[in-house]
């Protein structure tokens, strides 16, 4: 078996919250979008990473996912996000911190509590 991409579904009450996090803050681009559909949705991509975002209140209320994105330059990622979108820094991990498992990490949290942890392994 060969797989080329993991593409998790992320549900939002308001898909604009997801677009702020993934597109505006993290620099993902649209691979597909149908934001005017009955159920607005889109695929956002950045290199080999992709997420399928849906506007669906029922599912959004059932699950608030947490994702980890790896980088080789956490300092520059942090500096860019802290400058452009400081309101998205997670209050519990708003600075680069060395975690007990050895990774350097900081986290983001959007208005709907979807969490993205940015990490770098040393």
C-alpha positions as semicolon CSV with decimal commas, in nm:
position;residue;x (nm);y (nm);z (nm)
1;X;0,000;0,000;0,000
2;X;0,112;0,353;-0,070
3;X;-0,046;0,669;0,064
4;X;0,049;1,019;-0,043
5;X;-0,139;1,255;0,187
6;X;-0,336;1,256;0,512
7;X;-0,633;1,493;0,480
8;X;-0,837;1,518;0,800
9;X;-1,184;1,673;0,805
10;X;-1,225;1,977;1,030
11;X;-1,577;2,100;1,103
12;X;-1,666;2,459;1,189
13;X;-1,979;2,641;1,291
14;X;-1,842;2,925;1,076
15;X;-1,588;2,817;0,813
16;X;-1,436;3,168;0,822
17;X;-1,273;3,074;1,155
18;X;-1,089;2,792;0,980
19;X;-0,990;3,013;0,689
20;X;-0,839;3,266;0,929
21;X;-0,632;2,994;1,100
22;X;-0,524;2,784;0,802
23;X;-0,515;3,034;0,511
24;X;-0,450;3,376;0,664
25;X;-0,229;3,269;0,957
26;X;-0,057;2,948;0,842
27;X;-0,033;3,027;0,471
28;X;-0,229;2,732;0,333
29;X;-0,376;2,776;-0,016
30;X;-0,702;2,655;-0,164
31;X;-0,683;2,323;-0,346
32;X;-1,061;2,326;-0,383
33;X;-1,332;2,557;-0,259
34;X;-1,709;2,568;-0,264
35;X;-1,775;2,828;0,002
36;X;-2,119;2,921;-0,134
37;X;-2,259;2,566;-0,126
38;X;-2,538;2,455;0,107
39;X;-2,261;2,301;0,316
40;X;-1,962;2,531;0,256
41;X;-1,636;2,342;0,225
42;X;-1,283;2,366;0,095
43;X;-0,952;2,186;0,084
44;X;-0,655;2,388;0,206
45;X;-0,304;2,273;0,123
46;X;0,055;2,359;0,207
47;X;0,310;2,127;0,049
48;X;0,218;1,770;0,146
49;X;-0,024;1,888;0,415
50;X;-0,396;1,920;0,350
51;X;-0,716;1,972;0,549
52;X;-1,077;1,941;0,434
53;X;-1,273;2,219;0,606
54;X;-1,652;2,201;0,635
55;X;-1,912;2,433;0,781
56;X;-2,135;2,203;0,982
57;X;-2,254;2,312;1,326
58;X;-2,367;1,966;1,438
59;X;-2,025;1,806;1,381
60;X;-1,834;2,115;1,495
61;X;-2,001;2,093;1,835
62;X;-1,908;1,724;1,869
63;X;-1,534;1,752;1,815
64;X;-1,263;2,016;1,855
65;X;-0,954;1,857;1,702
66;X;-0,589;1,917;1,777
67;X;-0,318;1,886;1,511
68;X;0,061;1,898;1,517
69;X;0,260;2,056;1,236
70;X;0,634;1,998;1,225
71;X;0,884;2,263;1,115
72;X;1,261;2,286;1,094
73;X;1,259;2,658;1,184
74;X;1,021;2,713;1,475
75;X;1,169;3,053;1,561
76;X;1,081;3,208;1,224
77;X;0,734;3,047;1,220
78;X;0,666;3,175;1,570
79;X;0,793;3,526;1,493
80;X;0,579;3,550;1,179
81;X;0,262;3,429;1,355
82;X;0,323;3,633;1,672
83;X;0,350;3,942;1,451
84;X;0,064;3,873;1,210
85;X;-0,190;3,683;1,426
86;X;-0,100;3,714;1,797
87;X;-0,466;3,666;1,896
88;X;-0,442;3,306;1,769
89;X;-0,160;3,208;2,007
90;X;-0,294;2,951;2,256
91;X;-0,301;3,098;2,609
92;X;-0,153;2,776;2,754
93;X;0,139;2,758;2,507
94;X;0,186;3,106;2,363
95;X;0,569;3,095;2,366
96;X;0,814;2,843;2,226
97;X;0,860;2,590;2,506
98;X;1,074;2,279;2,534
99;X;0,836;1,998;2,619
100;X;0,919;1,693;2,839
101;X;0,937;1,473;2,526
102;X;1,213;1,693;2,380
103;X;1,026;1,892;2,115
104;X;1,011;2,270;2,100
105;X;0,646;2,374;2,068
106;X;0,398;2,658;2,067
107;X;0,027;2,638;1,993
108;X;-0,253;2,820;1,814
109;X;-0,623;2,815;1,896
110;X;-0,894;2,963;1,678
111;X;-1,231;3,104;1,789
112;X;-1,391;2,761;1,773
113;X;-1,113;2,596;1,981
114;X;-0,945;2,405;1,699
115;X;-0,584;2,373;1,816
116;X;-0,269;2,355;1,602
117;X;0,060;2,279;1,775
118;X;0,372;2,385;1,589
119;X;0,672;2,174;1,683
120;X;1,038;2,122;1,606
121;X;1,232;1,816;1,716
122;X;1,594;1,879;1,805
